[in-house]
């Protein structure tokens, strides 16, 4: 199984609820536990500006590149601008592109898995960033694959927050099936309609989550995608600072297994990205993300 990762994902954004050091801790845990070896790991290149322009407007990219974000832009993004921040997230976007290429490189297409220890920046719109997401890495990767001849794709977004940027970007593209299952009464307020949206009530538990997911996955795969992107957010966890669902670590592992098994049964490539995770104890976020990749590695054997 291919794993994409760079130590440069540890981006200095100052004191912040988004712990970018989680990526190195996840990588270290996976290496130390033997789930992956250094030989499995691919260092990405940064997404170039032409690739980013497949999704994002030239005006927005110029503002990001030149540091001309307004106070309103910064307030929406909820990250401080710096050249290092921009380059770090360009690199992370390139990581999702690389994972997509690795997963979809088999001929004929079959179930293969590529995991990205990063990515899942689903709040970024074409013309602005939101919610810690400067660029929409999954949307950019989808457009890169489309430019290289792949047509139908599905996005399974199981972060606690609705994938608003992703839904808006693809709302007029029937080739991309966007599925988001999230806490309804949580950020963002504006939730553009995707192909399939399930808004869960506050404090939804493992059992409710699994029932809803079991009903949704056949609908996703009925769209006959040629590959699936999976945003495996750790923030539905019961002790997440920015979430209000009540999934346990075991429940999150079952969630991952359900998605991976469904895609494996469909026989199409799977790209796993990590999305959000803000547990009160950083080690809990790390453990949840590492378990996702462990489940993917088990399925790929």
Backbone torsions as a table, in degrees:
resi	resn	phi	psi	omega
1	UNK	NA	132.8	177.2
2	UNK	-84.4	138.8	176.8
3	UNK	-127.7	129.4	179.5
4	UNK	-104.6	133.2	-176.8
5	UNK	-165.6	148.2	170.8
6	UNK	-138.2	138.2	175.2
7	UNK	-62.1	-18.9	-179.4
8	UNK	-76.8	1.8	172.9
9	UNK	-72.9	-14.2	175.6
10	UNK	-77.3	89.4	-171.6
11	UNK	-98.2	135.1	179.9
12	UNK	-80.4	104.5	175.6
13	UNK	-116.7	17.7	179.5
14	UNK	74.0	-172.2	176.6
15	UNK	-61.7	123.1	-171.1
16	UNK	-158.6	151.0	177.7
17	UNK	-70.1	-19.8	179.0
18	UNK	-88.6	106.0	-174.8
19	UNK	-87.9	90.9	-177.3
20	UNK	-65.6	-16.3	176.8
21	UNK	-71.5	-8.0	179.8
22	UNK	-60.8	-31.1	-175.3
23	UNK	-64.2	-44.2	177.4
24	UNK	-65.5	-39.0	179.9
25	UNK	-65.3	-38.0	176.3
26	UNK	-64.5	-47.1	179.3
27	UNK	-57.7	-48.4	-179.2
28	UNK	-60.5	-42.0	-179.2
29	UNK	-63.8	-42.1	-179.5
30	UNK	-67.0	-38.8	177.5
31	UNK	-67.6	-48.1	-176.2
32	UNK	-63.5	-32.7	-178.5
33	UNK	-86.2	-7.8	179.0
34	UNK	81.1	8.1	177.5
35	UNK	-64.0	-39.3	174.4
36	UNK	-131.0	162.3	174.1
37	UNK	-118.9	161.8	177.9
38	UNK	-55.5	-28.7	180.0
39	UNK	-67.9	-20.1	179.2
40	UNK	-79.6	-14.4	-165.3
41	UNK	-96.2	131.4	179.0
42	UNK	-110.9	128.8	175.5
43	UNK	-83.8	124.0	-177.8
44	UNK	-81.4	165.7	166.1
45	UNK	-102.7	158.8	178.4
46	UNK	-68.2	142.0	171.0
47	UNK	-60.4	133.0	178.5
48	UNK	-82.1	168.0	-173.7
49	UNK	-67.0	-28.0	177.2
50	UNK	-68.8	-38.4	176.0
51	UNK	-65.5	-44.7	178.3
52	UNK	-60.4	-32.9	-179.1
53	UNK	-72.9	-7.8	171.9
54	UNK	-66.6	-20.5	-179.4
55	UNK	-120.9	-46.6	-170.1
56	UNK	-94.5	149.9	-178.6
57	UNK	-72.1	152.4	178.9
58	UNK	-62.1	-37.6	179.8
59	UNK	-61.9	-45.8	180.0
60	UNK	-65.7	-43.5	179.9
61	UNK	-62.7	-37.7	177.7
62	UNK	-63.7	-40.6	178.0
63	UNK	-64.3	-41.1	177.8
64	UNK	-65.9	-42.9	-176.5
65	UNK	-66.6	-40.3	-172.0
66	UNK	-98.2	-0.6	179.0
67	UNK	71.3	37.3	-178.0
68	UNK	-108.6	29.9	176.9
69	UNK	-69.2	138.9	176.7
70	UNK	-77.4	170.4	175.7
71	UNK	-59.8	-36.7	178.1
72	UNK	-66.2	-41.0	177.4
73	UNK	-59.0	-45.8	-179.1
74	UNK	-64.8	-39.9	179.9
75	UNK	-63.8	-38.9	177.3
76	UNK	-69.4	-42.7	-177.7
77	UNK	-69.1	-34.1	-179.6
78	UNK	62.5	29.3	173.4
79	UNK	-136.2	144.8	174.3
80	UNK	-74.7	138.5	177.8
81	UNK	-76.2	138.5	166.6
82	UNK	-157.4	157.5	176.7
83	UNK	-60.0	-37.0	179.9
84	UNK	-66.3	-37.3	177.3
85	UNK	-63.2	-46.0	-179.2
86	UNK	-61.6	-45.7	-178.7
87	UNK	-66.8	-36.4	178.2
88	UNK	-63.1	-41.8	-179.6
89	UNK	-79.6	-26.4	169.0
90	UNK	-61.6	-42.1	178.8
91	UNK	-64.0	-42.6	179.8
92	UNK	-65.3	-36.8	175.0
93	UNK	-63.5	-41.7	174.7
94	UNK	-61.1	-31.8	176.9
95	UNK	-63.8	-39.3	177.4
96	UNK	-70.2	-38.0	175.1
97	UNK	-59.8	-45.1	-179.1
98	UNK	-64.3	-42.0	178.1
99	UNK	-61.8	-39.8	178.9
100	UNK	-64.3	-42.2	178.9
101	UNK	-64.7	-40.5	180.0
102	UNK	-65.7	-43.6	-178.2
103	UNK	-68.5	-35.7	-172.3
104	UNK	-97.6	13.1	-175.6
105	UNK	-87.4	-0.5	-178.9
106	UNK	-82.8	147.0	177.5
107	UNK	-131.7	120.5	-6.4
108	UNK	-71.2	164.6	179.5
109	UNK	-58.5	140.7	178.0
110	UNK	-149.8	178.0	178.9
111	UNK	-70.2	110.7	171.5
112	UNK	-134.2	156.0	-178.0
113	UNK	-126.6	134.8	167.0
114	UNK	-127.6	129.5	-179.2
115	UNK	-109.4	139.2	176.7
116	UNK	-113.3	117.5	175.0
117	UNK	-78.7	73.7	-174.7
118	UNK	157.9	-172.3	172.6
119	UNK	78.9	-174.0	-177.5
120	UNK	86.0	37.3	-174.9
121	UNK	-89.0	68.6	-164.0
122	UNK	-84.5	-1.5	179.5
123	UNK	-92.5	-6.2	-178.7
124	UNK	-77.2	129.8	175.2
125	UNK	-95.3	174.7	179.3
126	UNK	-61.8	-36.7	-172.0
127	UNK	-112.7	7.0	174.9
128	UNK	-167.0	160.1	173.5
129	UNK	-97.3	155.8	176.7
130	UNK	-146.4	156.1	165.8
131	UNK	48.2	52.0	177.5
132	UNK	72.7	13.7	-173.4
133	UNK	-121.2	96.0	179.7
134	UNK	-73.4	-37.8	-179.8
135	UNK	-130.7	147.6	178.7
136	UNK	-92.4	92.6	-172.1
137	UNK	-62.8	-40.6	-179.3
138	UNK	-66.8	-42.5	178.5
139	UNK	-61.7	-41.5	178.3
140	UNK	-63.4	-44.2	179.1
141	UNK	-62.3	-39.4	176.9
142	UNK	-60.5	-46.2	-179.7
143	UNK	-65.0	-35.8	176.4
144	UNK	-64.1	-44.4	177.8
145	UNK	-63.0	-41.7	178.2
146	UNK	-62.0	-39.8	179.3
147	UNK	-65.3	-21.1	179.4
148	UNK	-101.7	16.9	169.2
149	UNK	102.4	-6.9	177.1
150	UNK	-81.1	140.0	-173.8
151	UNK	-104.9	-71.1	-169.4
152	UNK	-92.7	130.7	179.1
153	UNK	-138.4	157.2	175.7
154	UNK	-127.3	147.9	177.4
155	UNK	-123.3	120.0	177.6
156	UNK	-106.3	109.5	-173.4
157	UNK	-112.7	107.8	-177.7
158	UNK	-116.1	28.1	167.3
159	UNK	-67.0	157.5	179.5
160	UNK	-68.0	-21.0	-178.4
161	UNK	-103.0	141.5	178.6
162	UNK	-58.8	138.7	178.3
163	UNK	-81.1	71.0	-170.0
164	UNK	-66.8	-44.5	179.8
165	UNK	-63.3	-43.8	-179.9
166	UNK	-62.4	-46.1	-179.8
167	UNK	-60.4	-42.6	-178.1
168	UNK	-67.7	-41.3	-179.1
169	UNK	-60.8	-39.0	-173.7
170	UNK	-103.9	9.7	-173.5
171	UNK	-62.0	-25.3	179.7
172	UNK	-106.8	14.9	-179.7
173	UNK	-115.8	98.1	-176.9
174	UNK	-68.6	-8.8	179.0
175	UNK	-76.5	-15.2	-175.9
176	UNK	-117.7	115.2	179.7
177	UNK	-91.7	114.5	-179.5
178	UNK	-104.7	122.5	178.4
179	UNK	-121.7	124.3	176.6
180	UNK	-126.9	126.4	170.8
181	UNK	-120.2	124.3	-164.2
182	UNK	-154.2	171.8	172.0
183	UNK	-77.8	121.8	-172.8
184	UNK	-65.6	-46.0	-176.1
185	UNK	-92.4	63.5	179.7
186	UNK	-150.3	171.3	175.5
187	UNK	-56.1	142.1	-2.8
188	UNK	-88.2	159.8	176.4
189	UNK	-68.7	-45.7	179.5
190	UNK	-84.4	113.6	-178.3
191	UNK	-118.6	89.9	178.9
192	UNK	-58.8	149.9	-176.3
193	UNK	-74.9	129.0	171.5
194	UNK	-98.4	-171.9	177.5
195	UNK	-65.2	-34.5	178.9
196	UNK	-149.9	121.8	179.3
197	UNK	-127.1	132.3	174.8
198	UNK	-126.4	111.4	176.9
199	UNK	-94.5	113.6	-177.2
200	UNK	-85.6	149.7	177.0
201	UNK	-72.2	160.3	174.1
202	UNK	-54.6	142.5	175.5
203	UNK	67.7	19.0	174.7
204	UNK	-58.0	138.4	-173.3
205	UNK	-106.2	-175.2	-177.7
206	UNK	-56.2	-45.4	-173.6
207	UNK	-64.3	-46.2	179.5
208	UNK	-64.3	-42.8	-179.6
209	UNK	-59.7	-46.7	-178.3
210	UNK	-64.3	-38.6	179.0
211	UNK	-63.7	-46.3	-179.4
212	UNK	-65.7	-39.9	-179.8
213	UNK	-66.3	-40.9	179.6
214	UNK	-61.8	-33.8	178.0
215	UNK	-78.0	-25.9	-174.7
216	UNK	-85.9	-38.4	-172.6
217	UNK	-58.8	-41.0	176.0
218	UNK	-60.0	-33.2	178.0
219	UNK	-67.6	-39.7	177.8
220	UNK	-61.6	-49.0	-174.1
221	UNK	-75.6	-17.9	174.2
222	UNK	-66.8	-15.9	176.6
223	UNK	-77.1	-0.9	177.1
224	UNK	55.3	53.2	-179.9
225	UNK	-68.9	150.4	174.5
226	UNK	-89.0	-12.2	168.8
227	UNK	-161.8	162.0	-178.4
228	UNK	-128.3	130.9	169.7
229	UNK	-97.2	132.2	-179.3
230	UNK	-120.5	116.8	175.1
231	UNK	-94.1	103.7	-171.5
232	UNK	-98.5	64.0	-178.7
233	UNK	-55.8	140.7	175.5
234	UNK	-88.1	-5.3	-171.4
235	UNK	-82.8	-2.8	165.5
236	UNK	-71.0	-3.4	-179.1
237	UNK	-58.9	144.9	-173.8
238	UNK	-64.0	-19.7	-179.3
239	UNK	-114.7	31.1	178.2
240	UNK	-83.6	140.0	-177.1
241	UNK	-71.0	-28.0	-175.7
242	UNK	-109.3	7.7	-178.5
243	UNK	-119.7	162.7	178.5
244	UNK	-132.2	20.8	172.7
245	UNK	-93.5	174.3	-172.5
246	UNK	-130.6	43.1	177.7
247	UNK	-78.6	140.7	175.8
248	UNK	-88.5	171.4	175.9
249	UNK	-62.3	-39.9	177.1
250	UNK	-64.0	-39.7	178.7
251	UNK	-64.5	-38.0	178.1
252	UNK	-67.7	-36.8	176.8
253	UNK	-66.2	-39.8	176.3
254	UNK	-63.9	-38.7	175.1
255	UNK	-56.7	-50.0	-179.7
256	UNK	-59.9	-44.1	-177.8
257	UNK	-63.2	-38.8	-179.6
258	UNK	-63.5	-44.7	179.9
259	UNK	-65.1	-48.4	-176.6
260	UNK	-63.1	-42.1	179.4
261	UNK	-64.0	-41.8	-179.7
262	UNK	-63.6	-42.5	-180.0
263	UNK	-69.9	-38.7	177.3
264	UNK	-61.8	-41.8	178.7
265	UNK	-63.8	-35.5	177.6
266	UNK	-72.7	-19.1	175.8
267	UNK	73.8	35.9	179.6
268	UNK	-125.0	159.6	-179.5
269	UNK	-65.1	150.7	-179.4
270	UNK	-127.4	130.7	175.0
271	UNK	-114.9	120.1	-177.9
272	UNK	-105.1	125.7	172.2
273	UNK	-123.7	159.9	-164.5
274	UNK	-93.4	-31.0	-179.8
275	UNK	58.9	-148.4	-167.0
276	UNK	-83.4	165.1	177.0
277	UNK	178.5	115.7	-171.4
278	UNK	-139.1	41.2	-177.9
279	UNK	-59.8	151.7	179.1
280	UNK	-59.4	-33.4	173.9
281	UNK	-105.8	117.8	-177.6
282	UNK	-56.4	-34.7	-178.4
283	UNK	-62.8	-26.2	175.9
284	UNK	-69.7	-43.8	176.0
285	UNK	-59.2	-44.9	-179.6
286	UNK	-61.0	-44.5	-178.9
287	UNK	-63.5	-39.3	-179.3
288	UNK	-66.8	-47.9	179.4
289	UNK	-62.9	-41.6	179.4
290	UNK	-63.3	-37.4	178.5
291	UNK	-64.2	-36.0	176.7
292	UNK	-58.8	-47.8	-177.8
293	UNK	-70.0	-33.3	175.1
294	UNK	-61.8	-42.6	177.7
295	UNK	-63.5	-40.3	178.2
296	UNK	-64.8	-41.2	179.8
297	UNK	-64.9	-38.7	179.0
298	UNK	-63.6	-41.9	-179.8
299	UNK	-69.3	-29.2	-176.3
300	UNK	-79.5	-12.7	-176.9
301	UNK	-69.9	NA	NA
